[in-house]
Amino acid sequence: MDVKTVGVVGAGQMGNGIAHVFALAGYEVKLNDISAEALDRALGTIGKNLDRQVSREKITEAEKQAAMDRISTTTVLTDLGSSDLIIEAATERETVKTAIFEDLQPHLKPTTILTSNTSSISITRLASRTDRPEKFMGFHFMNPVPVMQLVELIRGIATDEETYHSLLKVVESLGKTAASAEDFPAFIVNRILMPMINEAVYTLYEGVGSVRSIDESMKLGANHPMGPLELADFIGLDTCLAIMNVLHEGLADTKYRPCPLLTKYVEAGWLGRKTHRGFYDYRGETPVPTR
Ligand SMILES: NC(=O)c1ccc[n+]([C@@H]2O[C@H](COP(=O)([O-])OP(=O)(O)OC[C@H]3O[C@@H](n4cnc5c(N)ncnc54)[C@H](O)[C@@H]3O)[C@@H](O)[C@H]2O)c1
């Protein structure tokens, strides 16, 4: 299956990044959201991020313009019907995702590949609710999409080889690298990363180290570019907690028990950078540890 046109559903943080990288790689992109404001915001963000690439001389002004011209937006989901590939990047709620695929299905070509960017919902279960489980895959981009090199490709139990190979080719054409993961909770990256972050929160909770000493230790002692608590603030503490809960419930092993201190930060609404407070307070000039 030769993919030329891509329909992206959901124009949030991930959807705008996905539209950005596909348009830059030469695909015609239709971006859909239920909110017209989200679509306007997404186009603004894509423009700003492309400008940054121009100023860093990664792309030319003409390439930026051509990429912008390849993106069209719509609040009508069925406008995406003619796409060769659908990438669903809407809100992380199973009923939302299932409804999107159900509404789209009657308008699609039989060859269209369906994918979801979900971080935690079973690909096999989502696929089983569509008319083409063999042409359904998890297509898990990392945040921020234009910057991160990796894409996880997750096969559901029914996904066929042709679909997998088509998506491998697509990932290559984006200049990114694919890792294949089986369809188990949190796939590969989050399965390994989140328990590490959770353990850092336990280390803080038990008083083994302060926010600063934990982050410094992992930066200077393990050569991580960011400390685990700083990274948790960047990802969003609510997202970290949600993924730990998916691991805990999905694998039924107490080693994935979310740290009570992580729960407490989320209860306080201290979700990290997006709310200006988490393990660090971002309201001043420089981030100040909150513990
Ligand atoms: N944020 C991350 O770091 C990250 C990383 C990898 C994967 N993901 C996954 O990507 C998906 C999107 O996450 P996000 O962070 O971009 O969320 P977000 O909240 O920034 O954006 C979601 C968008 O979906 C739209 N939406 C909701 N229902 C819709 C519908 N029925 N049709 C069309 N649009 C609809 C919302 O209006 C919103 O603009 C989720 O499945 C999430 O698990 C997120």
The ligand as a Tripos MOL2 file, in Angstrom:
@<TRIPOS>MOLECULE
LIG
   44    48     1     0     0
SMALL
NO_CHARGES

@<TRIPOS>ATOM
      1 N1          1.0820   14.0140   25.1980 N.am      1 LIG1
      2 C1          1.9690   13.0580   25.0650 C.2       1 LIG1
      3 O1          3.1070   13.1460   25.5470 O.2       1 LIG1
      4 C2          1.6170   11.8270   24.2650 C.ar      1 LIG1
      5 C3          2.6540   11.0180   23.7840 C.ar      1 LIG1
      6 C4          2.3380    9.9080   22.9870 C.ar      1 LIG1
      7 C5          0.9980    9.6180   22.7160 C.ar      1 LIG1
      8 N2          0.0050   10.4110   23.2260 N.ar      1 LIG1
      9 C6         -1.3840   10.0650   22.8730 C.3       1 LIG1
     10 O2         -1.8100   10.9430   21.8340 O.3       1 LIG1
     11 C7         -3.2200   11.1690   21.9380 C.3       1 LIG1
     12 C8         -3.4820   12.6640   21.9920 C.3       1 LIG1
     13 O3         -2.8080   13.2180   23.1000 O.3       1 LIG1
     14 P1         -2.5150   14.7920   23.2210 P.3       1 LIG1
     15 O4         -1.5140   14.9360   24.3130 O.co2     1 LIG1
     16 O5         -2.2410   15.3650   21.8680 O.co2     1 LIG1
     17 O6         -3.9410   15.3010   23.7380 O.3       1 LIG1
     18 P2         -4.5610   16.7890   23.6590 P.3       1 LIG1
     19 O7         -5.5230   16.8730   24.7620 O.co2     1 LIG1
     20 O8         -3.4710   17.8030   23.5210 O.co2     1 LIG1
     21 O9         -5.3540   16.7650   22.2470 O.3       1 LIG1
     22 C9         -6.4670   15.9680   21.9970 C.3       1 LIG1
     23 C10        -7.3170   16.6600   20.9170 C.3       1 LIG1
     24 O10        -8.3340   15.7410   20.5010 O.3       1 LIG1
     25 C11        -9.4920   16.4920   20.2130 C.3       1 LIG1
     26 N3        -10.6490   15.6020   20.1880 N.ar      1 LIG1
     27 C12       -11.3510   15.0750   21.2260 C.ar      1 LIG1
     28 N4        -12.3470   14.2990   20.7600 N.ar      1 LIG1
     29 C13       -12.2940   14.3260   19.4140 C.ar      1 LIG1
     30 C14       -13.0680   13.7450   18.3670 C.ar      1 LIG1
     31 N5        -14.1110   12.9700   18.6270 N.pl3     1 LIG1
     32 N6        -12.7210   14.0050   17.0910 N.ar      1 LIG1
     33 C15       -11.6730   14.8150   16.7960 C.ar      1 LIG1
     34 N7        -10.8950   15.3990   17.7500 N.ar      1 LIG1
     35 C16       -11.2070   15.1660   19.0280 C.ar      1 LIG1
     36 C17        -9.5300   17.5510   21.3140 C.3       1 LIG1
     37 O11       -10.3660   18.6420   20.9440 O.3       1 LIG1
     38 C18        -8.0390   17.9260   21.4110 C.3       1 LIG1
     39 O12        -7.7220   19.0190   20.5640 O.3       1 LIG1
     40 C19        -3.6740   10.3880   23.1660 C.3       1 LIG1
     41 O13        -4.1580    9.1420   22.7470 O.3       1 LIG1
     42 C20        -2.4050   10.2270   23.9790 C.3       1 LIG1
     43 O14        -2.4160    9.0810   24.7860 O.3       1 LIG1
     44 C21         0.2960   11.5130   23.9680 C.ar      1 LIG1
@<TRIPOS>BOND
     1     1     2 1
     2     2     3 2
     3     2     4 1
     4     4     5 ar
     5     4    44 ar
     6     5     6 ar
     7     6     7 ar
     8     7     8 ar
     9     8     9 1
    10     8    44 ar
    11     9    10 1
    12     9    42 1
    13    10    11 1
    14    11    12 1
    15    11    40 1
    16    12    13 1
    17    13    14 1
    18    14    15 2
    19    14    16 1
    20    14    17 1
    21    17    18 1
    22    18    19 2
    23    18    20 1
    24    18    21 1
    25    21    22 1
    26    22    23 1
    27    23    24 1
    28    23    38 1
    29    24    25 1
    30    25    26 1
    31    25    36 1
    32    26    27 ar
    33    26    35 ar
    34    27    28 ar
    35    28    29 ar
    36    29    30 ar
    37    29    35 ar
    38    30    31 1
    39    30    32 ar
    40    32    33 ar
    41    33    34 ar
    42    34    35 ar
    43    36    37 1
    44    36    38 1
    45    38    39 1
    46    40    41 1
    47    40    42 1
    48    42    43 1
@<TRIPOS>SUBSTRUCTURE
     1 LIG1         1 GROUP 0 **** ****
